[in-house]
Amino acid sequence: MPLNGKQRLWIILSTLLIAIGGMAGNQLSIVLEGGHDINVKDAYFFSSDYYATYSYINESNGIESTLQIKGDNLDSDHTNVTIYLNDTLQGDFIVHPDGYVYNLDTLIDGNYSIWWIFVPNVFMMLGINEGDTYDVIDPTGFCGAAFQNYSLIVDKRMVYWPVDPIQANLSGAQSSFEASMYESLSHKKIAKVTFDVTCGVIEEWEGLRSGDWIKFRLIGTSFPISRNRRVCLMFNLIIGSLLVGVTIILISFDWKSTKLKWLSRFTLEKNERRELLLLQGTGFLCVILEVIDIWFYMYLGRDLSMYVHLGVFAWMLLLGHTMKYGYKWALPAFLEVAFVFAIGWITGEAYVPSLTANIGSLIGWLALVWASSVKEKMDGDVKGVKKFFADLI
């Protein structure tokens, strides 16, 4: 018998709970007392000995270098910050661990350095908005005169997608914002800067320095720039495992013979139990795959990511065959791979990871759940290749 509406609703709702449970769990880990043991509400770059490393290119002369900003926390009120271009010290300055700059021994309250600005955790509030302004100082004269004042004005919110192999230390897409930096007095635009919206770290910088056009991009950091996504994934896995366990318990008893007759809808035949559990497990798998597609794709790269997607597609084909749904329901999962293949491999374009965020696997899974309600299953007398094409047609 096909699964009934309530059983399919349980499959869909439990899978939806896995998806939103990760974000909810991360939020709770931040706001509840003691939550800092799992995740921090707000992270301050200069509160510890963090560093950020950048690939630095002088586009005026073509010279490539490595830029590094590093903090050395001295005490609860002072952090020494050094800036190196390759092995050459470009300057150093003192900030409060919250990021405000010292001029000699005087704390310039409310003024960050150009190298980092505080942004509230995006999971607490939506971070920043278009038009927000920050007052920043260049303590070492990187852009011009030392202790020159600048204004950072937020232009837009965006998603930053690292794709360069040298950015492998970044896990995946970053919720970000783009801002323009202006001299405070002349209002001359100096640079365009992309910051991470969860912690204020510079991801890309493009602008003038000593008359040359320079550009640098983040390639590595010890700062917990990916803390939210890792906690989200942890809760996705925990909640998904618990819900699959709950399903196993629900379908393992004959509820009709107990006082809990309202659970009788989960009293299933052996084949129905297997079908329900396989569909829920596939939904769990697809949710985790989409999380990886967006937030952790740099760990896999294009090729391994596509192999994983093809593996999920093959699993859906097997599920369609075993449950006698047919094969056509898995096509959305294949089309997702085919699209990336066409754009990436055939045209030679760089890997565009946002294409794999098209939830083809989830759509294919929803199609399989829909197919579980269809009474006419695949004809068992048509076998092999004929069965495949007969079902597609």
KENU-491828 format. One record per residue (C-alpha): residue in one letter; chain; x, y, z. Coordinates in steps of 0.02 Angstrom, whole numbers. Layout:
<pts>
<pt bado="A" gufi="A" u="X" v="Y" w="Z"/>
...
</pts>
This chain:
<pts>
<pt bado="M" gufi="A" u="0" v="0" w="0"/>
<pt bado="P" gufi="A" u="58" v="179" w="-31"/>
<pt bado="L" gufi="A" u="102" v="285" w="119"/>
<pt bado="N" gufi="A" u="-43" v="391" w="180"/>
<pt bado="G" gufi="A" u="-44" v="579" w="198"/>
<pt bado="K" gufi="A" u="-4" v="582" w="384"/>
<pt bado="Q" gufi="A" u="145" v="469" w="361"/>
<pt bado="R" gufi="A" u="213" v="575" w="218"/>
<pt bado="L" gufi="A" u="180" v="732" w="321"/>
<pt bado="W" gufi="A" u="288" v="659" w="461"/>
<pt bado="I" gufi="A" u="428" v="626" w="336"/>
<pt bado="I" gufi="A" u="422" v="805" w="269"/>
<pt bado="L" gufi="A" u="400" v="893" w="437"/>
<pt bado="S" gufi="A" u="538" v="793" w="522"/>
<pt bado="T" gufi="A" u="656" v="833" w="378"/>
<pt bado="L" gufi="A" u="608" v="1017" w="387"/>
<pt bado="L" gufi="A" u="645" v="1013" w="573"/>
<pt bado="I" gufi="A" u="819" v="946" w="535"/>
<pt bado="A" gufi="A" u="847" v="1094" w="418"/>
<pt bado="I" gufi="A" u="787" v="1232" w="534"/>
<pt bado="G" gufi="A" u="845" v="1144" w="692"/>
<pt bado="G" gufi="A" u="1026" v="1179" w="651"/>
<pt bado="M" gufi="A" u="998" v="1367" w="650"/>
<pt bado="A" gufi="A" u="886" v="1360" w="802"/>
<pt bado="G" gufi="A" u="1014" v="1257" w="897"/>
<pt bado="N" gufi="A" u="1152" v="1379" w="853"/>
<pt bado="Q" gufi="A" u="1044" v="1523" w="912"/>
<pt bado="L" gufi="A" u="1011" v="1437" w="1078"/>
<pt bado="S" gufi="A" u="1196" v="1400" w="1100"/>
<pt bado="I" gufi="A" u="1229" v="1586" w="1087"/>
<pt bado="V" gufi="A" u="1091" v="1659" w="1196"/>
<pt bado="L" gufi="A" u="1078" v="1530" w="1336"/>
<pt bado="E" gufi="A" u="1189" v="1550" w="1487"/>
<pt bado="G" gufi="A" u="1349" v="1452" w="1461"/>
<pt bado="G" gufi="A" u="1319" v="1450" w="1274"/>
<pt bado="H" gufi="A" u="1491" v="1525" w="1247"/>
<pt bado="D" gufi="A" u="1561" v="1351" w="1279"/>
<pt bado="I" gufi="A" u="1488" v="1301" w="1109"/>
<pt bado="N" gufi="A" u="1480" v="1465" w="1016"/>
<pt bado="V" gufi="A" u="1518" v="1646" w="1060"/>
<pt bado="K" gufi="A" u="1389" v="1783" w="1045"/>
<pt bado="D" gufi="A" u="1511" v="1907" w="970"/>
<pt bado="A" gufi="A" u="1691" v="1875" w="919"/>
<pt bado="Y" gufi="A" u="1825" v="2010" w="933"/>
<pt bado="F" gufi="A" u="1975" v="1992" w="818"/>
<pt bado="F" gufi="A" u="2096" v="2079" w="936"/>
<pt bado="S" gufi="A" u="2039" v="1991" w="1095"/>
<pt bado="S" gufi="A" u="2166" v="1852" w="1067"/>
<pt bado="D" gufi="A" u="2318" v="1809" w="961"/>
<pt bado="Y" gufi="A" u="2222" v="1793" w="798"/>
<pt bado="Y" gufi="A" u="2292" v="1822" w="624"/>
<pt bado="A" gufi="A" u="2223" v="1848" w="449"/>
<pt bado="T" gufi="A" u="2326" v="1810" w="294"/>
<pt bado="Y" gufi="A" u="2292" v="1884" w="122"/>
<pt bado="S" gufi="A" u="2351" v="1862" w="-56"/>
<pt bado="Y" gufi="A" u="2410" v="2038" w="-101"/>
<pt bado="I" gufi="A" u="2426" v="2097" w="-281"/>
<pt bado="N" gufi="A" u="2492" v="2265" w="-340"/>
<pt bado="E" gufi="A" u="2397" v="2274" w="-504"/>
<pt bado="S" gufi="A" u="2496" v="2426" w="-559"/>
<pt bado="N" gufi="A" u="2659" v="2328" w="-571"/>
<pt bado="G" gufi="A" u="2598" v="2147" w="-562"/>
<pt bado="I" gufi="A" u="2695" v="2103" w="-404"/>
<pt bado="E" gufi="A" u="2612" v="1973" w="-292"/>
<pt bado="S" gufi="A" u="2647" v="1963" w="-105"/>
<pt bado="T" gufi="A" u="2575" v="1897" w="58"/>
<pt bado="L" gufi="A" u="2496" v="2017" w="180"/>
<pt bado="Q" gufi="A" u="2466" v="1968" w="361"/>
<pt bado="I" gufi="A" u="2380" v="2058" w="504"/>
<pt bado="K" gufi="A" u="2416" v="1982" w="674"/>
<pt bado="G" gufi="A" u="2363" v="2027" w="851"/>
<pt bado="D" gufi="A" u="2468" v="1996" w="1006"/>
<pt bado="N" gufi="A" u="2355" v="2014" w="1158"/>
<pt bado="L" gufi="A" u="2456" v="2097" w="1297"/>
<pt bado="D" gufi="A" u="2325" v="2115" w="1434"/>
<pt bado="S" gufi="A" u="2140" v="2149" w="1459"/>
<pt bado="D" gufi="A" u="2159" v="2326" w="1388"/>
<pt bado="H" gufi="A" u="2296" v="2315" w="1256"/>
<pt bado="T" gufi="A" u="2332" v="2214" w="1099"/>
<pt bado="N" gufi="A" u="2482" v="2247" w="988"/>
<pt bado="V" gufi="A" u="2441" v="2231" w="803"/>
<pt bado="T" gufi="A" u="2575" v="2203" w="671"/>
<pt bado="I" gufi="A" u="2559" v="2214" w="482"/>
<pt bado="Y" gufi="A" u="2681" v="2119" w="372"/>
<pt bado="L" gufi="A" u="2700" v="2120" w="183"/>
<pt bado="N" gufi="A" u="2797" v="1960" w="150"/>
<pt bado="D" gufi="A" u="2928" v="1973" w="289"/>
<pt bado="T" gufi="A" u="2935" v="2162" w="293"/>
<pt bado="L" gufi="A" u="2851" v="2250" w="439"/>
<pt bado="Q" gufi="A" u="2733" v="2383" w="372"/>
<pt bado="G" gufi="A" u="2689" v="2450" w="543"/>
<pt bado="D" gufi="A" u="2617" v="2411" w="713"/>
<pt bado="F" gufi="A" u="2492" v="2493" w="829"/>
<pt bado="I" gufi="A" u="2398" v="2465" w="992"/>
<pt bado="V" gufi="A" u="2211" v="2432" w="1005"/>
<pt bado="H" gufi="A" u="2093" v="2388" w="1145"/>
<pt bado="P" gufi="A" u="2038" v="2205" w="1130"/>
<pt bado="D" gufi="A" u="1867" v="2268" w="1075"/>
<pt bado="G" gufi="A" u="1951" v="2347" w="923"/>
<pt bado="Y" gufi="A" u="1959" v="2531" w="968"/>
<pt bado="V" gufi="A" u="2124" v="2615" w="925"/>
<pt bado="Y" gufi="A" u="2248" v="2698" w="1045"/>
<pt bado="N" gufi="A" u="2338" v="2858" w="992"/>
<pt bado="L" gufi="A" u="2490" v="2855" w="1105"/>
<pt bado="D" gufi="A" u="2409" v="2815" w="1273"/>
<pt bado="T" gufi="A" u="2238" v="2886" w="1231"/>
<pt bado="L" gufi="A" u="2098" v="2769" w="1180"/>
<pt bado="I" gufi="A" u="2000" v="2840" w="1033"/>
<pt bado="D" gufi="A" u="1831" v="2772" w="1087"/>
<pt bado="G" gufi="A" u="1715" v="2730" w="942"/>
<pt bado="N" gufi="A" u="1852" v="2723" w="810"/>
<pt bado="Y" gufi="A" u="1909" v="2555" w="741"/>
<pt bado="S" gufi="A" u="2063" v="2528" w="634"/>
<pt bado="I" gufi="A" u="2042" v="2501" w="448"/>
<pt bado="W" gufi="A" u="2089" v="2318" w="475"/>
<pt bado="W" gufi="A" u="1939" v="2259" w="576"/>
<pt bado="I" gufi="A" u="1770" v="2324" w="631"/>
<pt bado="F" gufi="A" u="1650" v="2249" w="754"/>
<pt bado="V" gufi="A" u="1490" v="2178" w="679"/>
<pt bado="P" gufi="A" u="1355" v="2100" w="791"/>
<pt bado="N" gufi="A" u="1332" v="1913" w="762"/>
<pt bado="V" gufi="A" u="1213" v="1896" w="615"/>
<pt bado="F" gufi="A" u="1121" v="1758" w="710"/>
<pt bado="M" gufi="A" u="1080" v="1882" w="849"/>
<pt bado="M" gufi="A" u="1020" v="2024" w="740"/>
<pt bado="L" gufi="A" u="1040" v="2054" w="556"/>
<pt bado="G" gufi="A" u="1213" v="2126" w="583"/>
<pt bado="I" gufi="A" u="1217" v="2283" w="479"/>
<pt bado="N" gufi="A" u="1111" v="2372" w="349"/>
<pt bado="E" gufi="A" u="1141" v="2473" w="193"/>
<pt bado="G" gufi="A" u="1195" v="2649" w="236"/>
<pt bado="D" gufi="A" u="1272" v="2606" w="405"/>
<pt bado="T" gufi="A" u="1431" v="2706" w="437"/>
<pt bado="Y" gufi="A" u="1589" v="2665" w="534"/>
<pt bado="D" gufi="A" u="1725" v="2787" w="586"/>
<pt bado="V" gufi="A" u="1894" v="2705" w="557"/>
<pt bado="I" gufi="A" u="2076" v="2757" w="574"/>
<pt bado="D" gufi="A" u="2232" v="2705" w="479"/>
<pt bado="P" gufi="A" u="2356" v="2699" w="625"/>
<pt bado="T" gufi="A" u="2510" v="2653" w="521"/>
<pt bado="G" gufi="A" u="2480" v="2754" w="363"/>
<pt bado="F" gufi="A" u="2445" v="2602" w="253"/>
<pt bado="C" gufi="A" u="2334" v="2705" w="138"/>
<pt bado="G" gufi="A" u="2404" v="2879" w="169"/>
<pt bado="A" gufi="A" u="2453" v="2980" w="322"/>
<pt bado="A" gufi="A" u="2466" v="2891" w="490"/>
<pt bado="F" gufi="A" u="2310" v="2909" w="596"/>
<pt bado="Q" gufi="A" u="2211" v="2975" w="447"/>
<pt bado="N" gufi="A" u="2023" v="2967" w="478"/>
<pt bado="Y" gufi="A" u="1908" v="2877" w="357"/>
<pt bado="S" gufi="A" u="1724" v="2835" w="344"/>
<pt bado="L" gufi="A" u="1661" v="2662" w="296"/>
<pt bado="I" gufi="A" u="1487" v="2667" w="221"/>
<pt bado="V" gufi="A" u="1395" v="2503" w="191"/>
<pt bado="D" gufi="A" u="1342" v="2488" w="8"/>
<pt bado="K" gufi="A" u="1254" v="2320" w="9"/>
<pt bado="R" gufi="A" u="1237" v="2151" w="90"/>
<pt bado="M" gufi="A" u="1295" v="2004" w="-12"/>
<pt bado="V" gufi="A" u="1356" v="1824" w="-11"/>
<pt bado="Y" gufi="A" u="1543" v="1802" w="-38"/>
<pt bado="W" gufi="A" u="1586" v="1640" w="-130"/>
<pt bado="P" gufi="A" u="1771" v="1592" w="-115"/>
<pt bado="V" gufi="A" u="1825" v="1494" w="-269"/>
<pt bado="D" gufi="A" u="2013" v="1518" w="-286"/>
<pt bado="P" gufi="A" u="2115" v="1364" w="-235"/>
<pt bado="I" gufi="A" u="2221" v="1473" w="-122"/>
<pt bado="Q" gufi="A" u="2064" v="1509" w="-21"/>
<pt bado="A" gufi="A" u="2048" v="1327" w="31"/>
<pt bado="N" gufi="A" u="2064" v="1376" w="214"/>
<pt bado="L" gufi="A" u="1892" v="1455" w="201"/>
<pt bado="S" gufi="A" u="1753" v="1327" w="213"/>
<pt bado="G" gufi="A" u="1624" v="1403" w="96"/>
<pt bado="A" gufi="A" u="1501" v="1544" w="65"/>
<pt bado="Q" gufi="A" u="1513" v="1691" w="184"/>
<pt bado="S" gufi="A" u="1370" v="1809" w="228"/>
<pt bado="S" gufi="A" u="1455" v="1974" w="193"/>
<pt bado="F" gufi="A" u="1435" v="2157" w="155"/>
<pt bado="E" gufi="A" u="1523" v="2277" w="38"/>
<pt bado="A" gufi="A" u="1573" v="2451" w="96"/>
<pt bado="S" gufi="A" u="1659" v="2602" w="21"/>
<pt bado="M" gufi="A" u="1797" v="2690" w="116"/>
<pt bado="Y" gufi="A" u="1811" v="2879" w="102"/>
<pt bado="E" gufi="A" u="1931" v="3009" w="171"/>
<pt bado="S" gufi="A" u="1834" v="3097" w="308"/>
<pt bado="L" gufi="A" u="1881" v="3275" w="254"/>
<pt bado="S" gufi="A" u="1891" v="3265" w="64"/>
<pt bado="H" gufi="A" u="1760" v="3128" w="44"/>
<pt bado="K" gufi="A" u="1874" v="3050" w="-87"/>
<pt bado="K" gufi="A" u="1841" v="2865" w="-111"/>
<pt bado="I" gufi="A" u="1994" v="2764" w="-65"/>
<pt bado="A" gufi="A" u="1940" v="2583" w="-74"/>
<pt bado="K" gufi="A" u="1801" v="2456" w="-90"/>
<pt bado="V" gufi="A" u="1805" v="2328" w="50"/>
<pt bado="T" gufi="A" u="1709" v="2166" w="77"/>
<pt bado="F" gufi="A" u="1686" v="2112" w="258"/>
<pt bado="D" gufi="A" u="1616" v="1955" w="337"/>
<pt bado="V" gufi="A" u="1448" v="2001" w="414"/>
<pt bado="T" gufi="A" u="1465" v="1884" w="564"/>
<pt bado="C" gufi="A" u="1632" v="1948" w="628"/>
<pt bado="G" gufi="A" u="1697" v="2098" w="530"/>
<pt bado="V" gufi="A" u="1850" v="2015" w="452"/>
<pt bado="I" gufi="A" u="1906" v="2087" w="284"/>
<pt bado="E" gufi="A" u="1878" v="1964" w="141"/>
<pt bado="E" gufi="A" u="1928" v="2074" w="-5"/>
<pt bado="W" gufi="A" u="2004" v="2246" w="-24"/>
<pt bado="E" gufi="A" u="2022" v="2344" w="-185"/>
<pt bado="G" gufi="A" u="2089" v="2522" w="-191"/>
<pt bado="L" gufi="A" u="2232" v="2645" w="-200"/>
<pt bado="R" gufi="A" u="2393" v="2638" w="-100"/>
<pt bado="S" gufi="A" u="2535" v="2759" w="-133"/>
<pt bado="G" gufi="A" u="2467" v="2790" w="-308"/>
<pt bado="D" gufi="A" u="2459" v="2604" w="-351"/>
<pt bado="W" gufi="A" u="2301" v="2502" w="-373"/>
<pt bado="I" gufi="A" u="2308" v="2357" w="-251"/>
<pt bado="K" gufi="A" u="2195" v="2211" w="-214"/>
<pt bado="F" gufi="A" u="2205" v="2079" w="-79"/>
<pt bado="R" gufi="A" u="2093" v="1935" w="-31"/>
<pt bado="L" gufi="A" u="2080" v="1826" w="124"/>
<pt bado="I" gufi="A" u="2163" v="1656" w="109"/>
<pt bado="G" gufi="A" u="2174" v="1601" w="290"/>
<pt bado="T" gufi="A" u="2136" v="1652" w="468"/>
<pt bado="S" gufi="A" u="2140" v="1582" w="644"/>
<pt bado="F" gufi="A" u="1987" v="1688" w="689"/>
<pt bado="P" gufi="A" u="1825" v="1587" w="715"/>
<pt bado="I" gufi="A" u="1751" v="1652" w="553"/>
<pt bado="S" gufi="A" u="1652" v="1491" w="521"/>
<pt bado="R" gufi="A" u="1592" v="1460" w="699"/>
<pt bado="N" gufi="A" u="1405" v="1479" w="663"/>
<pt bado="R" gufi="A" u="1399" v="1356" w="519"/>
<pt bado="R" gufi="A" u="1496" v="1223" w="613"/>
<pt bado="V" gufi="A" u="1378" v="1233" w="761"/>
<pt bado="C" gufi="A" u="1229" v="1230" w="641"/>
<pt bado="L" gufi="A" u="1295" v="1072" w="557"/>
<pt bado="M" gufi="A" u="1324" v="991" w="726"/>
<pt bado="F" gufi="A" u="1142" v="1021" w="774"/>
<pt bado="N" gufi="A" u="1083" v="964" w="601"/>
<pt bado="L" gufi="A" u="1170" v="798" w="629"/>
<pt bado="I" gufi="A" u="1111" v="780" w="810"/>
<pt bado="I" gufi="A" u="929" v="823" w="773"/>
<pt bado="G" gufi="A" u="927" v="716" w="615"/>
<pt bado="S" gufi="A" u="995" v="565" w="709"/>
<pt bado="L" gufi="A" u="869" v="589" w="850"/>
<pt bado="L" gufi="A" u="722" v="603" w="730"/>
<pt bado="V" gufi="A" u="773" v="448" w="635"/>
<pt bado="G" gufi="A" u="785" v="360" w="803"/>
<pt bado="V" gufi="A" u="610" v="422" w="850"/>
<pt bado="T" gufi="A" u="544" v="356" w="685"/>
<pt bado="I" gufi="A" u="621" v="185" w="716"/>
<pt bado="I" gufi="A" u="535" v="179" w="886"/>
<pt bado="L" gufi="A" u="368" v="236" w="814"/>
<pt bado="I" gufi="A" u="363" v="105" w="678"/>
<pt bado="S" gufi="A" u="428" v="-37" w="787"/>
<pt bado="F" gufi="A" u="270" v="-61" w="892"/>
<pt bado="D" gufi="A" u="93" v="-116" w="861"/>
<pt bado="W" gufi="A" u="10" v="40" w="932"/>
<pt bado="K" gufi="A" u="-165" v="-28" w="896"/>
<pt bado="S" gufi="A" u="-148" v="-148" w="1043"/>
<pt bado="T" gufi="A" u="-98" v="-10" w="1165"/>
<pt bado="K" gufi="A" u="-186" v="137" w="1246"/>
<pt bado="L" gufi="A" u="-94" v="253" w="1128"/>
<pt bado="K" gufi="A" u="-211" v="216" w="983"/>
<pt bado="W" gufi="A" u="-182" v="390" w="910"/>
<pt bado="L" gufi="A" u="-12" v="323" w="859"/>
<pt bado="S" gufi="A" u="-91" v="181" w="762"/>
<pt bado="R" gufi="A" u="-51" v="271" w="598"/>
<pt bado="F" gufi="A" u="128" v="216" w="629"/>
<pt bado="T" gufi="A" u="80" v="32" w="642"/>
<pt bado="L" gufi="A" u="145" v="-22" w="473"/>
<pt bado="E" gufi="A" u="183" v="-178" w="376"/>
<pt bado="K" gufi="A" u="365" v="-225" w="355"/>
<pt bado="N" gufi="A" u="381" v="-151" w="180"/>
<pt bado="E" gufi="A" u="294" v="10" w="234"/>
<pt bado="R" gufi="A" u="411" v="28" w="383"/>
<pt bado="R" gufi="A" u="561" v="11" w="269"/>
<pt bado="E" gufi="A" u="488" v="134" w="145"/>
<pt bado="L" gufi="A" u="452" v="268" w="276"/>
<pt bado="L" gufi="A" u="624" v="250" w="355"/>
<pt bado="L" gufi="A" u="716" v="255" w="188"/>
<pt bado="L" gufi="A" u="623" v="412" w="134"/>
<pt bado="Q" gufi="A" u="658" v="500" w="298"/>
<pt bado="G" gufi="A" u="840" v="448" w="293"/>
<pt bado="T" gufi="A" u="856" v="512" w="115"/>
<pt bado="G" gufi="A" u="782" v="679" w="168"/>
<pt bado="F" gufi="A" u="910" v="688" w="309"/>
<pt bado="L" gufi="A" u="1049" v="651" w="183"/>
<pt bado="C" gufi="A" u="987" v="786" w="63"/>
<pt bado="V" gufi="A" u="978" v="919" w="199"/>
<pt bado="I" gufi="A" u="1158" v="884" w="249"/>
<pt bado="L" gufi="A" u="1211" v="886" w="66"/>
<pt bado="E" gufi="A" u="1133" v="1058" w="39"/>
<pt bado="V" gufi="A" u="1217" v="1124" w="197"/>
<pt bado="I" gufi="A" u="1385" v="1063" w="130"/>
<pt bado="D" gufi="A" u="1346" v="1136" w="-42"/>
<pt bado="I" gufi="A" u="1331" v="1310" w="30"/>
<pt bado="W" gufi="A" u="1439" v="1319" w="186"/>
<pt bado="F" gufi="A" u="1574" v="1186" w="164"/>
<pt bado="Y" gufi="A" u="1602" v="1164" w="-23"/>
<pt bado="M" gufi="A" u="1784" v="1222" w="-17"/>
<pt bado="Y" gufi="A" u="1830" v="1064" w="78"/>
<pt bado="L" gufi="A" u="1766" v="957" w="-67"/>
<pt bado="G" gufi="A" u="1807" v="1058" w="-222"/>
<pt bado="R" gufi="A" u="1712" v="1041" w="-384"/>
<pt bado="D" gufi="A" u="1756" v="863" w="-432"/>
<pt bado="L" gufi="A" u="1726" v="779" w="-263"/>
<pt bado="S" gufi="A" u="1567" v="882" w="-241"/>
<pt bado="M" gufi="A" u="1501" v="818" w="-407"/>
<pt bado="Y" gufi="A" u="1545" v="638" w="-364"/>
<pt bado="V" gufi="A" u="1448" v="656" w="-201"/>
<pt bado="H" gufi="A" u="1299" v="725" w="-296"/>
<pt bado="L" gufi="A" u="1307" v="584" w="-421"/>
<pt bado="G" gufi="A" u="1312" v="462" w="-276"/>
<pt bado="V" gufi="A" u="1152" v="537" w="-205"/>
<pt bado="F" gufi="A" u="1073" v="528" w="-378"/>
<pt bado="A" gufi="A" u="1122" v="344" w="-391"/>
<pt bado="W" gufi="A" u="1046" v="314" w="-218"/>
<pt bado="M" gufi="A" u="883" v="394" w="-275"/>
<pt bado="L" gufi="A" u="881" v="284" w="-430"/>
<pt bado="L" gufi="A" u="905" v="132" w="-319"/>
<pt bado="L" gufi="A" u="766" v="192" w="-203"/>
<pt bado="G" gufi="A" u="651" v="220" w="-352"/>
<pt bado="H" gufi="A" u="688" v="43" w="-411"/>
<pt bado="T" gufi="A" u="673" v="-41" w="-241"/>
<pt bado="M" gufi="A" u="512" v="47" w="-193"/>
<pt bado="K" gufi="A" u="445" v="31" w="-373"/>
<pt bado="Y" gufi="A" u="417" v="218" w="-391"/>
<pt bado="G" gufi="A" u="510" v="227" w="-555"/>
<pt bado="Y" gufi="A" u="667" v="321" w="-602"/>
<pt bado="K" gufi="A" u="600" v="487" w="-665"/>
<pt bado="W" gufi="A" u="578" v="558" w="-489"/>
<pt bado="A" gufi="A" u="767" v="566" w="-466"/>
<pt bado="L" gufi="A" u="794" v="675" w="-620"/>
<pt bado="P" gufi="A" u="802" v="842" w="-524"/>
<pt bado="A" gufi="A" u="955" v="777" w="-431"/>
<pt bado="F" gufi="A" u="1038" v="733" w="-596"/>
<pt bado="L" gufi="A" u="994" v="899" w="-679"/>
<pt bado="E" gufi="A" u="1084" v="991" w="-539"/>
<pt bado="V" gufi="A" u="1244" v="896" w="-580"/>
<pt bado="A" gufi="A" u="1218" v="917" w="-768"/>
<pt bado="F" gufi="A" u="1200" v="1105" w="-749"/>
<pt bado="V" gufi="A" u="1365" v="1120" w="-655"/>
<pt bado="F" gufi="A" u="1445" v="1003" w="-781"/>
<pt bado="A" gufi="A" u="1388" v="1112" w="-927"/>
<pt bado="I" gufi="A" u="1446" v="1274" w="-847"/>
<pt bado="G" gufi="A" u="1607" v="1210" w="-770"/>
<pt bado="W" gufi="A" u="1680" v="1066" w="-868"/>
<pt bado="I" gufi="A" u="1620" v="1100" w="-1045"/>
<pt bado="T" gufi="A" u="1638" v="1290" w="-1054"/>
<pt bado="G" gufi="A" u="1794" v="1294" w="-948"/>
<pt bado="E" gufi="A" u="1721" v="1423" w="-829"/>
<pt bado="A" gufi="A" u="1781" v="1424" w="-649"/>
<pt bado="Y" gufi="A" u="1682" v="1323" w="-525"/>
<pt bado="V" gufi="A" u="1530" v="1424" w="-471"/>
<pt bado="P" gufi="A" u="1478" v="1339" w="-309"/>
<pt bado="S" gufi="A" u="1315" v="1436" w="-297"/>
<pt bado="L" gufi="A" u="1250" v="1327" w="-439"/>
<pt bado="T" gufi="A" u="1252" v="1175" w="-325"/>
<pt bado="A" gufi="A" u="1141" v="1271" w="-203"/>
<pt bado="N" gufi="A" u="995" v="1244" w="-322"/>
<pt bado="I" gufi="A" u="924" v="1109" w="-206"/>
<pt bado="G" gufi="A" u="905" v="983" w="-347"/>
<pt bado="S" gufi="A" u="932" v="841" w="-225"/>
<pt bado="L" gufi="A" u="796" v="905" w="-108"/>
<pt bado="I" gufi="A" u="676" v="926" w="-254"/>
<pt bado="G" gufi="A" u="714" v="748" w="-309"/>
<pt bado="W" gufi="A" u="681" v="687" w="-131"/>
<pt bado="L" gufi="A" u="514" v="780" w="-124"/>
<pt bado="A" gufi="A" u="469" v="698" w="-290"/>
<pt bado="L" gufi="A" u="506" v="527" w="-214"/>
<pt bado="V" gufi="A" u="397" v="568" w="-63"/>
<pt bado="W" gufi="A" u="258" v="616" w="-184"/>
<pt bado="A" gufi="A" u="284" v="454" w="-280"/>
<pt bado="S" gufi="A" u="258" v="356" w="-118"/>
<pt bado="S" gufi="A" u="74" v="407" w="-125"/>
<pt bado="V" gufi="A" u="47" v="337" w="-301"/>
<pt bado="K" gufi="A" u="-47" v="173" w="-302"/>
<pt bado="E" gufi="A" u="13" v="111" w="-471"/>
<pt bado="K" gufi="A" u="194" v="61" w="-447"/>
<pt bado="M" gufi="A" u="322" v="21" w="-582"/>
<pt bado="D" gufi="A" u="276" v="-130" w="-688"/>
<pt bado="G" gufi="A" u="378" v="-276" w="-621"/>
<pt bado="D" gufi="A" u="370" v="-369" w="-787"/>
<pt bado="V" gufi="A" u="472" v="-237" w="-879"/>
<pt bado="K" gufi="A" u="653" v="-266" w="-835"/>
<pt bado="G" gufi="A" u="826" v="-197" w="-860"/>
<pt bado="V" gufi="A" u="859" v="-55" w="-982"/>
<pt bado="K" gufi="A" u="682" v="-69" w="-1051"/>
<pt bado="K" gufi="A" u="614" v="-35" w="-876"/>
<pt bado="F" gufi="A" u="721" v="122" w="-862"/>
<pt bado="F" gufi="A" u="663" v="198" w="-1026"/>
<pt bado="A" gufi="A" u="484" v="140" w="-1006"/>
<pt bado="D" gufi="A" u="474" v="228" w="-840"/>
<pt bado="L" gufi="A" u="552" v="389" w="-908"/>
<pt bado="I" gufi="A" u="426" v="394" w="-1049"/>
</pts>
